[in-house]
Every structure is written in C-alpha cells, then in structure tokens.
Amino acid sequence: MTLQTLVNVTNQLFHPLSFNTEPLSITLIAMGLIVLFLVAIGGMVYGLFKAVKAVPNLTTKQFILFLLLLAAGLVVIGILLP
C-alpha cells in the first residue's frame, strides 16, 4: 500500500468526522519505520556480540571462513549502497 492510498482510505473513514488524517497517516508510517529500524539495529548488535563471543573458539579453518563471509557481506553492502 502506498502512502497516497493510505491517506485516501483514512480520509474516507474519517470524512464524516471532519478530521484531517494526512498528518496521522504520515506519523503512523514514520513510527513504523522507526520501530523497524530499531529492530534491525538491535539484531545487528546482538549478532555482533554473538560473533565476538564465538571468534576466540574458532579453528583456523572456521576463522578463515568467517573472514571470507565478512568480506563477501561487505562487498554486497558496497554494491547495494550506491
């Protein structure tokens, strides 16, 4: 659902009340995006702590594989950002 569709639907629902719903729609979408961002950041932090705890116990092969996966992840992020 696009933002304009959400605005149209909420305007139709609240039209009898003479209530402008566009700021409400934008606020709800912004709050949802903020929550998603916080969950993503929390997941990354949790993953980093798990990785830091696991690295000292890795064998040489596992450590090299970990570095290769890390490098591949960085390359993919570098490709997707621009």
N, CA and C of each residue as an Amber inpcrd file, in Angstrom:
protein
   246
   0.8480000  -1.1720000   0.0000000   0.0000000   0.0000000   0.0000000
   0.8940000   1.2350000   0.0000000   0.6200000   2.1380000  -0.9140000
   1.3970000   3.3690000  -0.9680000   0.8580000   4.3630000   0.0510000
   1.6550000   5.3750000   0.2870000   1.2490000   6.4180000   1.2450000
  -0.0230000   7.1120000   0.7860000  -0.1260000   7.3880000  -0.5060000
  -1.3150000   8.0850000  -1.0170000  -2.5580000   7.2180000  -0.8610000
  -2.4310000   5.9080000  -1.0660000  -3.5720000   5.0130000  -0.8820000
  -4.0180000   5.0120000   0.5670000  -3.0470000   4.9730000   1.4880000
  -3.3820000   5.0030000   2.9100000  -4.0710000   6.3160000   3.2760000
  -3.5870000   7.4160000   2.7370000  -4.2070000   8.7170000   3.0020000
  -5.6410000   8.7290000   2.4760000  -5.8620000   8.1950000   1.2700000
  -7.2200000   8.1700000   0.7000000  -8.1650000   7.3180000   1.5450000
  -7.7040000   6.1500000   1.9860000  -8.5540000   5.2580000   2.7860000
  -8.8880000   5.9020000   4.1250000  -7.8890000   6.4620000   4.7980000
  -8.1590000   7.0800000   6.0990000  -9.0200000   8.3270000   5.9560000
  -8.8550000   9.0650000   4.8690000  -9.7210000  10.2350000   4.6450000
 -11.1730000   9.8020000   4.4570000 -11.3960000   8.6910000   3.7510000
 -12.7600000   8.1970000   3.5660000 -13.3590000   7.7290000   4.8880000
 -12.5380000   7.1060000   5.7350000 -13.0510000   6.6180000   7.0140000
 -13.3880000   7.7580000   7.9690000 -12.5580000   8.8030000   7.9860000
 -12.7400000   9.8860000   8.9440000 -13.4320000  11.1070000   8.3510000
 -13.8830000  11.0370000   7.0980000 -14.5240000  12.1910000   6.4600000
 -15.7700000  12.6490000   7.2170000 -16.6170000  11.7450000   7.7120000
 -17.8040000  12.2350000   8.4500000 -17.4400000  13.0140000   9.7190000
 -16.2700000  12.7900000  10.2590000 -15.8610000  13.4910000  11.4810000
 -15.1620000  14.8150000  11.1970000 -14.9620000  15.1440000   9.9220000
 -14.2390000  16.3520000   9.5060000 -12.8560000  16.3900000  10.1490000
 -12.1360000  15.2900000  10.0120000 -10.8160000  15.1250000  10.6380000
  -9.7850000  14.9230000   9.5380000  -8.7640000  15.7930000   9.5020000
  -7.7100000  15.6610000   8.5010000  -6.7640000  14.5370000   8.9300000
  -6.7090000  13.4890000   8.1350000  -5.9580000  12.2970000   8.5420000
  -4.5750000  12.2030000   7.9130000  -4.2130000  13.1220000   7.0420000
  -2.8990000  13.0190000   6.4000000  -1.7580000  13.0920000   7.4110000
  -1.7540000  14.0360000   8.3630000  -0.6710000  14.0280000   9.3490000
  -0.6530000  12.7480000  10.1980000  -1.8350000  12.2080000  10.5080000
  -1.9120000  10.9680000  11.2690000  -1.3050000   9.8140000  10.4840000
  -1.6140000   9.7300000   9.1980000  -1.0730000   8.6570000   8.3620000
   0.4480000   8.7400000   8.2790000   0.9540000   9.9250000   8.0530000
   2.3990000  10.1020000   7.9350000   3.0820000   9.7850000   9.2650000
   2.4600000  10.1830000  10.3770000   3.0240000   9.8990000  11.7000000
   3.0740000   8.4000000  11.9640000   2.0050000   7.6820000  11.6340000
   1.9740000   6.2390000  11.8480000   3.0240000   5.5210000  10.9970000
   3.1720000   5.9500000   9.7590000   4.1720000   5.3330000   8.8890000
   5.5710000   5.6260000   9.4080000   5.8140000   6.8500000   9.8420000
   7.1310000   7.2040000  10.3840000   7.4330000   6.3930000  11.6420000
   6.4430000   6.2270000  12.5050000   6.6550000   5.4360000  13.7180000
   6.9490000   3.9800000  13.3740000   6.2510000   3.4370000  12.3980000
   6.5020000   2.0630000  11.9690000   7.9050000   1.8940000  11.4140000
   8.3550000   2.8440000  10.6130000   9.7080000   2.7730000  10.0570000
  10.7620000   2.8920000  11.1540000  10.5030000   3.7280000  12.1490000
  11.4410000   3.8700000  13.2680000  11.5370000   2.5680000  14.0500000
  10.4030000   1.9140000  14.2980000  10.4190000   0.6400000  15.0180000
  11.1860000  -0.4120000  14.2150000  10.9510000  -0.4830000  12.9010000
  11.6840000  -1.4280000  12.0570000  13.1870000  -1.1460000  12.0890000
  13.5570000   0.1210000  12.0710000  14.9690000   0.4960000  12.1310000
  15.5870000   0.0760000  13.4570000  14.8750000   0.2910000  14.5560000
  15.3920000  -0.1000000  15.8710000  15.5360000  -1.6150000  15.9930000
  14.5980000  -2.3570000  15.4360000  14.6990000  -3.8200000  15.4590000
  15.9040000  -4.2750000  14.6450000  16.1210000  -3.6650000  13.4940000
  17.2740000  -4.0260000  12.6620000  18.5880000  -3.7180000  13.3810000
  18.6810000  -2.5600000  14.0050000  19.8920000  -2.1970000  14.7510000
  20.1070000  -3.1620000  15.9090000  19.0420000  -3.4850000  16.6360000
  19.1460000  -4.4320000  17.7430000  19.6120000  -5.8050000  17.2760000
  19.0970000  -6.2570000  16.1470000  19.5280000  -7.5440000  15.5950000
  20.9940000  -7.5400000  15.2120000  21.4480000  -6.4380000  14.6310000
  22.8650000  -6.3470000  14.2600000  23.7590000  -6.3460000  15.4930000
  23.3680000  -5.5940000  16.5150000  24.1580000  -5.5450000  17.7490000
  24.2050000  -6.9270000  18.3990000  23.0640000  -7.6020000  18.4520000
  23.0080000  -8.9500000  19.0200000  23.9190000  -9.9050000  18.2330000
  23.8590000  -9.8290000  16.9140000  24.7030000 -10.6760000  16.0740000
  26.1820000 -10.3950000  16.2770000  26.5250000  -9.1190000  16.4300000
  27.9310000  -8.7680000  16.6620000  28.4250000  -9.3200000  17.9870000
  27.6000000  -9.2360000  19.0400000  28.0050000  -9.7930000  20.3300000
  28.1790000 -11.3050000  20.2490000  27.2720000 -11.9670000  19.5300000
  27.3950000 -13.4210000  19.3680000  28.6690000 -13.7610000  18.5950000
  28.9870000 -12.9760000  17.5570000  30.1820000 -13.2330000  16.7620000
  31.4460000 -13.0050000  17.5790000  31.4730000 -11.9380000  18.3740000
  32.6540000 -11.6360000  19.1940000  32.8820000 -12.7390000  20.2240000
  31.8050000 -13.2950000  20.7740000  31.9580000 -14.3780000  21.7370000
  32.4110000 -15.6760000  21.0580000  32.0540000 -15.8830000  19.7930000
  32.3590000 -17.1410000  19.1160000  33.7430000 -17.1500000  18.4770000
  34.2820000 -15.9940000  18.0930000  35.5460000 -15.9370000  17.3540000
  36.7200000 -16.5560000  18.1180000  36.9010000 -16.3290000  19.4130000
  38.0540000 -16.9430000  20.0900000  38.0190000 -18.4690000  20.1120000
  36.8570000 -19.0850000  19.9480000  36.7370000 -20.5330000  19.9910000
  36.8080000 -21.1880000  18.6140000  37.0200000 -20.4140000  17.5590000
  37.0330000 -20.9540000  16.2020000  38.3750000 -21.6040000  15.8760000
  38.3030000 -22.6320000  15.0180000  39.5360000 -23.1980000  14.4800000
  40.0260000 -22.2790000  13.3660000  41.2010000 -22.5450000  12.8560000
  41.7600000 -21.7050000  11.7890000  40.8810000 -21.7370000  10.5540000
  40.3960000 -22.9170000  10.1770000  39.5200000 -23.0310000   9.0070000
  38.2330000 -22.2350000   9.2050000  37.6370000 -22.3610000  10.3720000
  36.4060000 -21.6370000  10.6510000  36.6430000 -20.1240000  10.6710000
  37.7830000 -19.6970000  11.1860000  38.0960000 -18.2720000  11.2350000
  38.2790000 -17.7150000   9.8230000  38.9590000 -18.4590000   8.9650000
  39.1400000 -18.0070000   7.5720000  37.7850000 -17.9440000   6.8680000
  36.9290000 -18.9440000   7.0940000  35.5940000 -18.9240000   6.5040000
  34.8020000 -17.7230000   7.0240000  34.9260000 -17.4210000   8.3110000
  34.2670000 -16.2560000   8.8940000  34.7360000 -14.9730000   8.2200000
  36.0540000 -14.8410000   7.9990000  36.5870000 -13.6450000   7.3330000
  36.1030000 -13.5490000   5.8910000  36.0150000 -14.6950000   5.1960000
  35.5100000 -14.6870000   3.8180000  34.0410000 -14.2600000   3.7720000
  33.2360000 -14.7570000   4.6930000  31.8310000 -14.3600000   4.7370000
  31.6890000 -12.8760000   5.0890000  32.5190000 -12.4070000   5.9930000
  32.5070000 -10.9880000   6.3470000  32.8790000 -10.1310000   5.1420000
  33.9180000 -10.5380000   4.4190000  34.3460000  -9.7880000   3.2280000
  33.2630000  -9.8020000   2.1590000  32.6250000 -10.9540000   1.9460000
  31.5550000 -11.0420000   0.9560000  30.3850000 -10.1380000   1.3570000
  30.0450000 -10.1270000   2.6310000  28.9750000  -9.2570000   3.1080000
  29.2890000  -7.7780000   2.8800000  30.5370000  -7.3920000   3.1430000
  30.9270000  -6.0120000   2.9220000  30.8830000  -5.6260000   1.4410000
  31.2700000  -6.5610000   0.5710000  31.2190000  -6.2930000  -0.8730000
  29.7740000  -6.1360000  -1.3110000  28.8760000  -7.0110000  -0.8360000
  27.4710000  -6.9080000  -1.2100000  26.8760000  -5.5910000  -0.7280000
  27.1930000  -5.1960000   0.4980000  26.6850000  -3.9120000   1.0170000
  27.2480000  -2.7610000   0.1820000  28.5310000  -2.8490000  -0.1790000
  29.1490000  -1.8060000  -1.0060000  28.4920000  -1.7060000  -2.3800000
  28.0590000  -2.8370000  -2.9200000  27.4010000  -2.8280000  -4.2350000
  25.9880000  -2.2560000  -4.1280000  25.2860000  -2.6060000  -3.0600000
  23.8830000  -2.1870000  -2.9250000  23.7190000  -0.7260000  -2.5040000
  24.6880000  -0.1520000  -1.8180000  24.5380000   1.2140000  -1.3200000
  24.3960000   2.2710000  -2.4120000  25.2380000   2.2780000  -3.4300000
  25.0570000   3.3420000  -4.4310000  23.7920000   3.1260000  -5.1860000
